[in-house]
Amino acid sequence: FAFLPPITRLVFRRRWNKLVSLRRRQEELFAPLIRARREAGAGGDCYVDSLVKLTIPEDGGRGLTDVEIVSLCSEFMSAGTDTTATALQWILANLVKNPAMQDKLREEITAAAVDGEVREEDLQAMPYLKAVVLEGLRRHPPDHFLLPHTVEEETTLDGYRVPANTPVNFAVGEIGLDSEVWTSPEVFRPERFLAGGEGEDVDLTGSKEIKMMPFGAGRRICPGMALALLHLEYFVANLVREFEWREVAGDEVDLTQKLQFTVVMKRPLKATAVPLRGDRSAAAAVTGSA
C-alpha cells in the first residue's frame, strides 16, 4: 500500500484495518501455494511458474519475493472476476429482453452438445454463441476506458498535436458505438458478427484494425482475454441450456448503466429461471449484482 498517503490510515482507520486484514488473508492463502511451486522446481508454463522464474535485471538479477508474487496473483485473479461477472450479467439481461434470441441460441447449444453436456470443445461449433458474447462486449464493455498512459515527448497523431507529458486514454465504450463502423450501434444484434455482418472476423487484438477493443490492444492488451472469452462462452452456454430466462412479472429489465469498479447495470438484473430439465415448476427468481 505504498502508493497511499500516510494520512489514509488515520482518516479511514476502519477501512484501513479491513484492508490490512484482507491482505493478510491473501498471504495466508497464496503464500503456501507459491512456496510449493517454488520447491517443486516451477518447471511448468503456467503464470505462477513464470513469476517464480522471473528475475529483475535492474535490481541485481534478484527474483520476485513471495510477497510480490502474492500481489501479482491477487491482481490477475480479481481483475478477471468483476469484469467477467459484469459482462455475463449484461449478456443475460439482453437475452431476457429478447426471448427469440435466447431460443435461437438454445437451439444451437442443444444441437452442438450432443451427449447432453457442454464441453469446451463443443464451443467451437457454436458461432451464434460467440456472436452473442462478442455483441455483449461491444455493446456493454465492463470497462469504458483503459488505463491511461503519458507521452514522453510531443508528437502528432493523425493530425492531432499531443503535447509532452499529456495523459492519453481510449474511450473503449464509444469505439464500439461508432456509427461509421457499426450499423444501428445502439441495438443489441449478435447477427452482425456472423458471416456477412460488419463484425465478421473482427480482430479483438487490434493487430489488423480496431472496431472494438474491450480488452485493450497492442503490447498491453489484457493477458486474460482468451480465458475471459472461454469463461463467458461456457457460462452463457450452460445457463441458457439449463434454464429459460424470463422477465419477472411487473419488473422490466432496465439497461441503464452505472459506473462502479466496472460499468454495471444501475438496477441489477432480476429474472425468473425456469429449469428446462426435471421439474419445470421449480422456477426461481434470480437477482444479479456486480
SERO-4910 file (N, C-alpha, C, O; in steps of 0.05 Angstrom, whole numbers):
BEGIN
 pado doro    nc1    nc2    nc3   cac1   cac2   cac3    cc1    cc2    cc3    oc1    oc2    oc3
  Phe    A     16    -24      0      0      0      0     17     25      0      9     46     10
  Ala    A     41     23    -11     60     45    -10     50     70    -25     58     92    -20
  Phe    A     32     65    -45     22     88    -61      2    105    -46     -5    127    -55
  Leu    A     -8     95    -23    -28    110     -8    -14    130     11      6    122     24
  Pro    A    -24    154     14    -12    173     32    -15    164     61    -34    151     68
  Pro    A      5    171     79      4    161    107    -22    169    121    -31    155    139
  Ile    A    -33    192    114    -57    201    128    -81    183    124   -100    183    139
  Thr    A    -79    167    103   -101    149     96   -108    130    120   -132    126    126
  Arg    A    -88    119    132    -93    100    154   -104    113    179   -115    100    196
  Leu    A   -102    140    181   -114    154    203   -143    163    197   -160    160    214
  Val    A   -147    174    174   -173    184    167   -193    161    162   -216    163    170
  Phe    A   -183    140    149   -201    117    143   -191     93    159   -186     72    148
  Arg    A   -189     96    185   -177     75    202   -192     49    200   -179     28    197
  Arg    A   -218     49    201   -233     24    200   -229     10    173   -225    -14    172
  Arg    A   -231     25    151   -227     13    125   -198      4    121   -193    -16    109
  Trp    A   -180     20    132   -152     12    130   -147    -15    144   -133    -32    134
  Asn    A   -158    -18    168   -154    -43    183   -167    -67    168   -156    -89    168
  Lys    A   -189    -62    155   -202    -83    139   -184    -90    115   -182   -113    108
  Leu    A   -173    -69    103   -155    -74     80   -131    -90     88   -123   -109     74
  Val    A   -119    -83    111    -96    -98    121   -103   -127    127    -88   -145    122
  Ser    A   -127   -131    139   -136   -158    146   -140   -174    120   -133   -198    120
  Leu    A   -152   -162    100   -156   -177     74   -129   -184     62   -126   -206     51
  Arg    A   -110   -166     64    -83   -171     52    -70   -194     67    -57   -211     55
  Arg    A    -73   -194     94    -61   -216    109    -74   -242    102    -60   -263    100
  Arg    A   -100   -242     97   -113   -267     89   -104   -276     62   -100   -300     58
  Gln    A    -99   -258     43    -88   -265     17    -61   -279     20    -57   -300      8
  Glu    A    -44   -268     37    -18   -280     41    -20   -308     53     -5   -326     46
  Glu    A    -39   -311     72    -43   -338     84    -52   -358     63    -45   -382     65
  Leu    A    -68   -350     44    -78   -368     24    -58   -374      2    -54   -397     -6
  Phe    A    -45   -352     -8    -28   -355    -32      0   -364    -26     12   -379    -41
  Ala    A     11   -354     -4     40   -359      2     47   -389      3     67   -396     -9
  Pro    A     31   -406     16     38   -434     16     38   -447    -12     54   -464    -18
  Leu    A     19   -438    -28     18   -449    -56     42   -440    -72     53   -455    -88
  Ile    A     50   -415    -68     73   -404    -83     98   -419    -74    115   -426    -91
  Arg    A    101   -423    -48    125   -437    -38    126   -466    -49    147   -476    -55
  Ala    A    102   -478    -51    101   -506    -61    110   -507    -90    124   -525    -98
  Arg    A    101   -487   -106    110   -486   -134    140   -481   -136    154   -492   -153
  Arg    A    150   -464   -118    179   -458   -119    195   -483   -111    215   -489   -124
  Glu    A    186   -497    -91    200   -522    -82    198   -544   -103    216   -561   -104
  Ala    A    176   -544   -118    173   -565   -139    190   -559   -164    192   -576   -182
  Gly    A    203   -536   -165    220   -530   -187    208   -511   -207    223   -501   -225
  Ala    A    182   -505   -205    169   -486   -224    177   -492   -253    184   -474   -268
  Gly    A    174   -518   -261    182   -525   -288    160   -523   -308    164   -529   -332
  Gly    A    136   -515   -300    114   -514   -318    113   -488   -333    132   -472   -331
  Asp    A     91   -483   -348     89   -459   -364     65   -442   -355     56   -425   -370
  Cys    A     56   -447   -330     33   -431   -320     44   -403   -311     68   -399   -308
  Tyr    A     25   -386   -305     32   -358   -298     49   -357   -273     69   -342   -271
  Val    A     41   -372   -252     56   -372   -227     84   -382   -231    103   -371   -219
  Asp    A     88   -402   -247    115   -412   -253    132   -391   -266    156   -388   -259
  Ser    A    120   -375   -284    135   -354   -297    143   -332   -277    165   -321   -279
  Leu    A    126   -327   -257    133   -308   -236    156   -318   -218    174   -303   -210
  Val    A    155   -344   -212    175   -356   -195    203   -355   -209    223   -350   -196
  Lys    A    203   -358   -235    228   -359   -250    237   -331   -259    260   -328   -268
  Leu    A    220   -311   -255    227   -284   -265    249   -271   -249    250   -274   -224
  Thr    A    267   -257   -262    289   -242   -249    287   -213   -258    276   -207   -279
  Ile    A    297   -195   -241    296   -166   -246    324   -156   -251    339   -151   -232
  Pro    A    332   -153   -276    360   -144   -283    367   -117   -270    390   -113   -261
  Glu    A    347    -99   -268    352    -73   -256    357    -73   -226    364    -53   -214
  Asp    A    352    -96   -214    355    -98   -185    374   -122   -178    368   -138   -160
  Gly    A    396   -123   -192    416   -143   -186    409   -171   -195    422   -190   -187
  Gly    A    388   -174   -212    381   -200   -222    366   -217   -201    364   -241   -204
  Arg    A    355   -204   -180    341   -219   -160    314   -229   -170    304   -219   -190
  Gly    A    304   -250   -157    277   -259   -164    256   -245   -148    262   -229   -130
  Leu    A    231   -249   -155    209   -237   -140    206   -250   -113    210   -274   -110
  Thr    A    199   -234    -93    194   -245    -66    166   -257    -66    150   -252    -83
  Asp    A    161   -274    -45    134   -285    -43    113   -264    -40     91   -266    -51
  Val    A    119   -242    -25    100   -220    -22     93   -207    -48     70   -201    -53
  Glu    A    113   -203    -65    109   -191    -92     92   -210   -109     74   -200   -124
  Ile    A     97   -236   -108     82   -255   -124     53   -256   -114     34   -259   -130
  Val    A     49   -254    -88     22   -254    -77      6   -230    -88    -17   -233    -96
  Ser    A     19   -207    -90      6   -183   -101     -2   -187   -130    -24   -180   -138
  Leu    A     16   -198   -146     11   -203   -174    -11   -224   -178    -28   -221   -196
  Cys    A    -11   -245   -162    -32   -265   -164    -59   -254   -157    -79   -260   -170
  Ser    A    -60   -238   -136    -86   -226   -128    -96   -207   -149   -120   -205   -153
  Glu    A    -78   -194   -163    -86   -175   -184    -99   -190   -207   -121   -182   -216
  Phe    A    -86   -211   -217    -97   -224   -241   -122   -240   -234   -139   -244   -251
  Met    A   -125   -249   -209   -149   -264   -202   -173   -244   -198   -195   -250   -208
  Ser    A   -168   -222   -184   -190   -203   -180   -197   -188   -205   -221   -181   -210
  Ala    A   -178   -183   -223   -183   -168   -247   -202   -183   -265   -218   -171   -280
  Gly    A   -201   -210   -265   -218   -226   -283   -245   -232   -271   -262   -241   -285
  Thr    A   -249   -227   -245   -274   -235   -232   -296   -214   -237   -317   -221   -248
  Asp    A   -291   -189   -230   -311   -169   -233   -318   -164   -262   -342   -161   -268
  Thr    A   -299   -163   -279   -304   -157   -307   -320   -179   -321   -339   -174   -336
  Thr    A   -313   -205   -315   -328   -227   -326   -357   -228   -316   -375   -233   -331
  Ala    A   -360   -224   -289   -386   -224   -277   -404   -202   -289   -428   -206   -294
  Thr    A   -392   -179   -293   -407   -156   -304   -415   -162   -333   -438   -157   -340
  Ala    A   -397   -172   -349   -403   -178   -377   -425   -200   -378   -443   -198   -395
  Leu    A   -424   -220   -361   -443   -241   -361   -471   -230   -354   -491   -239   -367
  Gln    A   -473   -212   -335   -499   -201   -328   -511   -185   -351   -535   -186   -355
  Trp    A   -494   -169   -365   -504   -154   -387   -515   -172   -409   -535   -167   -421
  Ile    A   -500   -193   -415   -508   -212   -436   -535   -225   -429   -553   -227   -446
  Leu    A   -537   -235   -404   -562   -248   -396   -585   -228   -396   -608   -235   -403
  Ala    A   -580   -203   -389   -601   -183   -389   -612   -179   -417   -637   -177   -420
  Asn    A   -595   -178   -436   -604   -175   -464   -619   -200   -474   -637   -198   -490
  Leu    A   -610   -223   -465   -624   -248   -473   -652   -249   -460   -671   -259   -472
  Val    A   -654   -239   -436   -680   -238   -423   -699   -220   -438   -723   -226   -441
  Lys    A   -689   -197   -447   -705   -178   -462   -712   -188   -490   -730   -177   -503
  Asn    A   -697   -208   -500   -701   -217   -527   -705   -248   -527   -686   -263   -533
  Pro    A   -729   -257   -520   -734   -286   -518   -729   -301   -544   -719   -324   -543
  Ala    A   -734   -289   -567   -729   -303   -593   -699   -308   -596   -691   -329   -606
  Met    A   -683   -289   -589   -654   -291   -590   -645   -313   -571   -627   -329   -578
  Gln    A   -657   -314   -548   -650   -335   -528   -657   -363   -539   -641   -382   -536
  Asp    A   -680   -365   -552   -689   -391   -563   -670   -400   -585   -662   -423   -587
  Lys    A   -662   -381   -602   -644   -387   -624   -617   -397   -613   -605   -416   -624
  Leu    A   -607   -385   -593   -582   -393   -580   -585   -421   -568   -566   -437   -570
  Arg    A   -607   -426   -555   -611   -452   -542   -612   -474   -562   -601   -496   -557
  Glu    A   -624   -469   -585   -625   -490   -606   -597   -497   -615   -591   -520   -620
  Glu    A   -580   -477   -619   -552   -482   -627   -537   -498   -606   -523   -517   -612
  Ile    A   -541   -490   -581   -527   -504   -559   -536   -533   -557   -519   -551   -554
  Thr    A   -562   -538   -559   -572   -565   -557   -562   -582   -580   -556   -606   -575
  Ala    A   -561   -571   -603   -551   -587   -626   -521   -593   -624   -513   -614   -633
  Ala    A   -506   -575   -613   -477   -579   -611   -469   -597   -588   -450   -613   -591
  Ala    A   -483   -596   -566   -477   -612   -543   -492   -638   -544   -512   -642   -530
  Val    A   -484   -656   -562   -499   -680   -569   -500   -700   -546   -520   -715   -544
  Asp    A   -480   -700   -528   -480   -720   -507   -493   -710   -481   -491   -722   -460
  Gly    A   -506   -686   -483   -521   -676   -460   -504   -658   -442   -515   -649   -422
  Glu    A   -479   -654   -448   -462   -637   -431   -446   -618   -449   -434   -627   -469
  Val    A   -445   -593   -442   -430   -574   -457   -400   -576   -449   -393   -570   -426
  Arg    A   -384   -583   -468   -355   -585   -463   -340   -562   -477   -351   -550   -495
  Glu    A   -316   -558   -470   -301   -536   -482   -298   -539   -512   -300   -520   -527
  Glu    A   -294   -564   -521   -291   -569   -550   -317   -564   -565   -317   -558   -589
  Asp    A   -340   -567   -551   -366   -562   -564   -370   -532   -572   -384   -526   -590
  Leu    A   -356   -515   -557   -360   -486   -561   -351   -477   -589   -361   -458   -600
  Gln    A   -333   -493   -601   -323   -485   -628   -345   -489   -649   -342   -478   -671
  Ala    A   -365   -504   -643   -387   -509   -662   -411   -491   -656   -434   -497   -665
  Met    A   -407   -469   -642   -429   -451   -634   -423   -422   -643   -416   -405   -626
  Pro    A   -425   -416   -669   -419   -389   -678   -438   -368   -667   -430   -345   -663
  Tyr    A   -463   -376   -663   -482   -356   -653   -476   -349   -624   -479   -326   -616
  Leu    A   -467   -369   -609   -459   -364   -581   -436   -344   -581   -436   -325   -565
  Lys    A   -416   -348   -598   -393   -330   -599   -403   -302   -607   -393   -282   -597
  Ala    A   -422   -300   -625   -433   -275   -634   -447   -260   -611   -445   -236   -608
  Val    A   -462   -275   -595   -476   -264   -572   -456   -252   -552   -460   -230   -542
  Val    A   -435   -267   -546   -415   -258   -527   -400   -233   -538   -396   -213   -523
  Leu    A   -393   -233   -563   -379   -210   -575   -397   -185   -576   -388   -163   -571
  Glu    A   -423   -190   -581   -442   -167   -582   -445   -156   -554   -447   -131   -550
  Gly    A   -444   -173   -533   -445   -164   -506   -421   -146   -499   -424   -126   -486
  Leu    A   -398   -155   -508   -373   -140   -503   -372   -114   -519   -360    -94   -510
  Arg    A   -384   -114   -543   -385    -89   -559   -404    -69   -547   -397    -46   -543
  Arg    A   -428    -79   -540   -449    -60   -531   -445    -52   -502   -451    -30   -494
  His    A   -434    -71   -486   -431    -65   -457   -404    -74   -447   -402    -92   -430
  Pro    A   -382    -62   -456   -356    -69   -446   -355    -63   -416   -363    -41   -408
  Pro    A   -344    -81   -399   -344    -76   -370   -328    -50   -363   -336    -36   -344
  Asp    A   -307    -45   -378   -291    -20   -373   -294     -2   -398   -290    -11   -420
  His    A   -302     23   -394   -306     41   -416   -281     57   -423   -280     71   -443
  Phe    A   -260     55   -406   -235     67   -411   -212     48   -403   -216     31   -386
  Leu    A   -190     51   -417   -166     35   -410   -150     50   -389   -156     73   -382
  Leu    A   -129     37   -379   -111     52   -361    -96     73   -378    -86     68   -399
  Pro    A    -95     98   -367    -83    120   -383    -52    117   -384    -40    105   -367
  His    A    -41    127   -406    -12    128   -410     -5    157   -417    -21    172   -426
  Thr    A     20    163   -413     30    190   -418     52    190   -440     70    173   -439
  Val    A     49    208   -459     70    210   -479     94    225   -468     91    245   -454
  Glu    A    118    214   -474    142    226   -462    152    251   -477    166    268   -465
  Glu    A    145    253   -502    153    276   -518    130    284   -536    113    268   -543
  Glu    A    130    309   -545    109    319   -562    108    303   -588    128    297   -600
  Thr    A     84    296   -596     80    281   -621     55    289   -635     38    302   -624
  Thr    A     53    282   -660     28    287   -676     16    260   -685     30    244   -697
  Leu    A     -9    256   -678    -22    231   -684    -47    237   -701    -66    249   -692
  Asp    A    -46    228   -726    -68    232   -744    -77    261   -746   -101    267   -747
  Gly    A    -57    279   -746    -63    307   -748    -68    322   -722    -71    346   -722
  Tyr    A    -69    307   -700    -73    319   -674    -46    322   -659    -30    303   -657
  Arg    A    -42    346   -649    -18    351   -633    -22    342   -604    -41    350   -591
  Val    A     -4    325   -595     -5    315   -567     20    325   -553     42    315   -558
  Pro    A     17    345   -535     40    356   -520     53    335   -503     41    315   -495
  Ala    A     78    340   -496     93    322   -479     80    321   -451     68    340   -442
  Asn    A     81    297   -439     70    292   -412     40    294   -411     28    297   -390
  Thr    A     27    291   -434     -3    291   -435    -14    263   -431     -6    244   -445
  Pro    A    -31    259   -411    -44    233   -407    -62    226   -431    -77    243   -441
  Val    A    -60    202   -441    -76    193   -464    -92    169   -456    -82    150   -444
  Asn    A   -118    169   -463   -135    146   -457   -152    140   -482   -153    156   -501
  Phe    A   -165    117   -481   -182    108   -503   -210    102   -493   -213     87   -474
  Ala    A   -229    114   -506   -257    111   -498   -268     85   -510   -280     85   -531
  Val    A   -263     63   -496   -270     36   -506   -300     34   -512   -308     23   -532
  Gly    A   -316     45   -494   -345     44   -497   -354     58   -522   -373     48   -535
  Glu    A   -342     80   -529   -350     96   -552   -340     83   -578   -354     85   -599
  Ile    A   -317     70   -577   -307     57   -601   -327     36   -611   -331     33   -635
  Gly    A   -339     21   -593   -358      1   -600   -385     12   -609   -402     -4   -618
  Leu    A   -389     38   -607   -414     50   -615   -411     69   -638   -428     86   -643
  Asp    A   -389     67   -652   -383     84   -675   -402     77   -698   -400     55   -710
  Ser    A   -419     96   -706   -439     91   -727   -426     89   -755   -439     80   -773
  Glu    A   -401     97   -757   -387     94   -783   -377     66   -787   -371     57   -809
  Val    A   -376     51   -765   -367     23   -766   -390      3   -762   -391    -17   -776
  Trp    A   -408     10   -744   -429     -9   -737   -456      2   -746   -462     26   -742
  Thr    A   -473    -15   -757   -500     -8   -765   -518     -9   -740   -518    -28   -726
  Ser    A   -533     13   -736   -550     15   -712   -535      6   -687   -543    -14   -675
  Pro    A   -514     20   -679   -496     11   -658   -510      8   -631   -500     -7   -614
  Glu    A   -532     23   -626   -545     21   -600   -561     -5   -597   -569    -12   -575
  Val    A   -566    -19   -619   -583    -43   -619   -566    -67   -612   -544    -71   -624
  Phe    A   -575    -85   -595   -562   -110   -589   -569   -130   -610   -591   -141   -610
  Arg    A   -551   -135   -629   -557   -152   -652   -532   -170   -657   -514   -162   -672
  Pro    A   -532   -195   -646   -509   -213   -649   -503   -220   -678   -481   -226   -685
  Glu    A   -524   -219   -696   -520   -227   -724   -499   -210   -738   -489   -219   -758
  Arg    A   -492   -187   -727   -472   -171   -740   -444   -184   -740   -426   -177   -755
  Phe    A   -441   -204   -722   -415   -219   -720   -415   -245   -736   -395   -259   -736
  Leu    A   -437   -251   -750   -438   -275   -766   -430   -268   -795   -424   -245   -801
  Ala    A   -429   -288   -812   -420   -284   -840   -436   -262   -853   -461   -263   -853
  Gly    A   -422   -244   -866   -436   -222   -880   -441   -197   -863   -448   -176   -873
  Gly    A   -437   -200   -836   -441   -177   -819   -417   -159   -817   -395   -167   -824
  Glu    A   -420   -135   -807   -398   -116   -805   -377   -125   -784   -355   -115   -784
  Gly    A   -385   -143   -767   -366   -153   -747   -354   -180   -753   -341   -192   -736
  Glu    A   -360   -190   -777   -349   -217   -784   -318   -215   -783   -306   -197   -793
  Asp    A   -306   -235   -771   -277   -237   -768   -265   -212   -754   -243   -204   -761
  Val    A   -280   -201   -735   -270   -178   -720   -244   -186   -706   -242   -208   -695
  Asp    A   -225   -168   -705   -199   -173   -692   -199   -159   -665   -196   -134   -664
  Leu    A   -200   -175   -643   -200   -163   -617   -173   -154   -607   -171   -139   -588
  Thr    A   -152   -164   -621   -125   -156   -612   -116   -129   -623    -97   -117   -613
  Gly    A   -129   -120   -644   -122    -94   -656    -99    -95   -674    -89    -74   -683
  Ser    A    -89   -119   -681    -66   -122   -699    -73   -115   -728    -55   -107   -743
  Lys    A    -98   -120   -736   -107   -114   -763   -121    -87   -765   -114    -70   -781
  Glu    A   -141    -84   -748   -157    -60   -747   -170    -59   -720   -171    -79   -705
  Ile    A   -181    -36   -713   -194    -34   -687   -223    -25   -692   -229     -2   -698
  Lys    A   -241    -44   -689   -270    -38   -690   -282    -38   -661   -301    -24   -656
  Met    A   -269    -53   -644   -277    -54   -616   -252    -64   -601   -236    -79   -612
  Met    A   -249    -55   -576   -225    -64   -561   -232    -67   -531   -221    -53   -514
  Pro    A   -250    -85   -524   -258    -89   -496   -235    -99   -479   -236    -96   -454
  Phe    A   -214   -110   -491   -191   -119   -475   -166   -102   -480   -144   -110   -473
  Gly    A   -169    -79   -492   -146    -63   -499   -134    -73   -525   -147    -88   -540
  Ala    A   -110    -65   -531    -97    -74   -556    -67    -70   -553    -57    -56   -536
  Gly    A    -52    -83   -572    -23    -80   -572     -9    -95   -550    -19   -115   -540
  Arg    A     15    -86   -542     31   -100   -523     18   -101   -496     24   -120   -480
  Arg    A      1    -82   -489    -11    -81   -462    -40    -92   -463    -55    -85   -445
  Ile    A    -46   -108   -482    -73   -120   -483    -77   -138   -459    -57   -149   -448
  Cys    A   -101   -141   -450   -107   -157   -426    -97   -186   -431   -105   -199   -450
  Pro    A    -79   -196   -413    -68   -223   -417    -89   -245   -412    -84   -268   -420
  Gly    A   -111   -237   -400   -132   -258   -395   -154   -258   -415   -175   -270   -410
  Met    A   -150   -246   -439   -171   -244   -459   -182   -272   -467   -206   -276   -467
  Ala    A   -164   -290   -474   -173   -317   -483   -189   -331   -461   -209   -344   -466
  Leu    A   -179   -329   -436   -193   -342   -414   -220   -329   -409   -240   -343   -403
  Ala    A   -222   -303   -410   -247   -289   -406   -268   -297   -427   -291   -302   -420
  Leu    A   -260   -299   -452   -278   -307   -473   -287   -335   -469   -311   -342   -473
  Leu    A   -269   -353   -461   -276   -381   -456   -296   -382   -433   -316   -396   -435
  His    A   -291   -368   -411   -310   -368   -388   -337   -358   -397   -358   -370   -390
  Leu    A   -338   -336   -411   -364   -324   -419   -380   -343   -437   -404   -347   -433
  Glu    A   -366   -355   -456   -380   -374   -474   -390   -398   -459   -412   -407   -463
  Tyr    A   -373   -408   -441   -381   -432   -425   -404   -427   -406   -422   -442   -404
  Phe    A   -402   -404   -392   -423   -397   -373   -449   -392   -387   -470   -402   -379
  Val    A   -449   -376   -408   -474   -370   -422   -486   -395   -434   -510   -399   -433
  Ala    A   -469   -412   -446   -479   -437   -458   -494   -454   -438   -516   -464   -443
  Asn    A   -482   -457   -415   -494   -475   -394   -519   -462   -382   -538   -476   -376
  Leu    A   -518   -436   -377   -541   -423   -365   -565   -423   -383   -588   -427   -374
  Val    A   -561   -419   -409   -583   -418   -428   -592   -447   -434   -616   -451   -439
  Arg    A   -574   -466   -434   -582   -494   -439   -599   -505   -416   -618   -519   -421
  Glu    A   -593   -498   -391   -606   -509   -368   -632   -494   -360   -650   -506   -348
  Phe    A   -633   -468   -367   -656   -452   -358   -667   -435   -380   -653   -426   -398
  Glu    A   -693   -430   -378   -705   -409   -394   -706   -384   -377   -717   -385   -354
  Trp    A   -695   -362   -387   -693   -338   -371   -715   -318   -379   -716   -310   -402
  Arg    A   -733   -311   -360   -755   -293   -366   -754   -269   -348   -742   -269   -326
  Glu    A   -767   -248   -357   -770   -224   -340   -789   -230   -317   -808   -246   -320
  Val    A   -783   -219   -294   -801   -221   -271   -825   -204   -276   -823   -181   -285
  Ala    A   -849   -216   -271   -874   -201   -277   -874   -174   -263   -869   -172   -239
  Gly    A   -879   -153   -279   -881   -127   -268   -854   -113   -263   -853    -91   -252
  Asp    A   -832   -126   -271   -805   -115   -266   -789   -117   -292   -773   -136   -295
  Glu    A   -793    -99   -310   -779   -100   -336   -749    -95   -333   -741    -79   -316
  Val    A   -734   -109   -348   -705   -107   -347   -697    -78   -356   -705    -69   -377
  Asp    A   -681    -65   -339   -672    -38   -344   -642    -38   -352   -626    -47   -336
  Leu    A   -636    -29   -376   -608    -30   -385   -593     -4   -380   -573      2   -393
  Thr    A   -603     12   -361   -588     37   -354   -562     29   -341   -560     11   -324
  Gln    A   -541     44   -348   -514     38   -338   -508     54   -312   -520     75   -307
  Lys    A   -489     43   -297   -479     57   -273   -450     51   -270   -441     28   -273
  Leu    A   -434     71   -264   -405     67   -261   -398     60   -232   -403     75   -213
  Gln    A   -387     36   -229   -375     28   -203   -346     21   -210   -332     36   -224
  Phe    A   -336     -2   -199   -309    -11   -207   -309    -17   -237   -290    -11   -251
  Thr    A   -331    -28   -246   -337    -32   -275   -363    -18   -281   -376     -7   -263
  Val    A   -370    -17   -307   -396     -5   -315   -418    -26   -312   -419    -44   -329
  Val    A   -434    -24   -292   -454    -45   -285   -482    -35   -292   -486    -12   -300
  Met    A   -501    -53   -288   -529    -46   -291   -537    -29   -267   -532    -36   -244
  Lys    A   -550     -6   -272   -559     11   -249   -578     -4   -231   -576     -2   -207
  Arg    A   -596    -20   -243   -613    -38   -228   -605    -66   -235   -610    -75   -257
  Pro    A   -592    -80   -216   -582   -107   -222   -604   -125   -234   -627   -122   -227
  Leu    A   -596   -142   -251   -615   -160   -266   -631   -177   -246   -621   -190   -228
  Lys    A   -657   -176   -251   -676   -195   -237   -690   -211   -259   -702   -199   -277
  Ala    A   -688   -237   -257   -700   -254   -277   -711   -279   -264   -702   -287   -242
  Thr    A   -730   -292   -277   -740   -318   -268   -727   -339   -284   -728   -340   -309
  Ala    A   -714   -358   -270   -700   -380   -283   -718   -405   -282   -723   -416   -260
  Val    A   -727   -414   -305   -745   -438   -307   -728   -462   -316   -718   -461   -338
  Pro    A   -725   -482   -299   -710   -506   -307   -721   -519   -332   -746   -522   -335
  Leu    A   -704   -526   -351   -713   -539   -376   -712   -569   -374   -721   -583   -392
  Arg    A   -700   -579   -353   -699   -608   -348   -708   -613   -320   -702   -598   -302
  Gly    A   -722   -635   -316   -732   -641   -289   -758   -626   -284   -775   -624   -302
  Asp    A   -761   -616   -259   -786   -603   -251   -787   -574   -261   -774   -557   -249
  Arg    A   -803   -569   -282   -805   -542   -293   -820   -523   -274   -820   -499   -278
  Ser    A   -834   -534   -254   -849   -517   -236   -831   -505   -215   -839   -487   -200
  Ala    A   -806   -513   -214   -787   -503   -194   -773   -478   -203   -749   -475   -200
  Ala    A   -788   -460   -215   -777   -434   -224   -769   -418   -200   -781   -418   -179
  Ala    A   -747   -403   -204   -738   -386   -182   -730   -359   -192   -719   -356   -214
  Ala    A   -735   -338   -176   -727   -311   -183   -697   -308   -177   -688   -316   -155
  Val    A   -682   -298   -196   -653   -294   -192   -647   -265   -194   -656   -251   -212
  Thr    A   -631   -255   -175   -622   -228   -175   -592   -227   -179   -578   -240   -164
  Gly    A   -584   -212   -198   -555   -209   -203   -545   -183   -192   -560   -164   -189
  Ser    A   -519   -183   -185   -506   -158   -175   -477   -159   -183   -466   -180   -187
  Ala    A   -466   -135   -186   -438   -133   -193   -425   -111   -177   -401   -106   -180
***
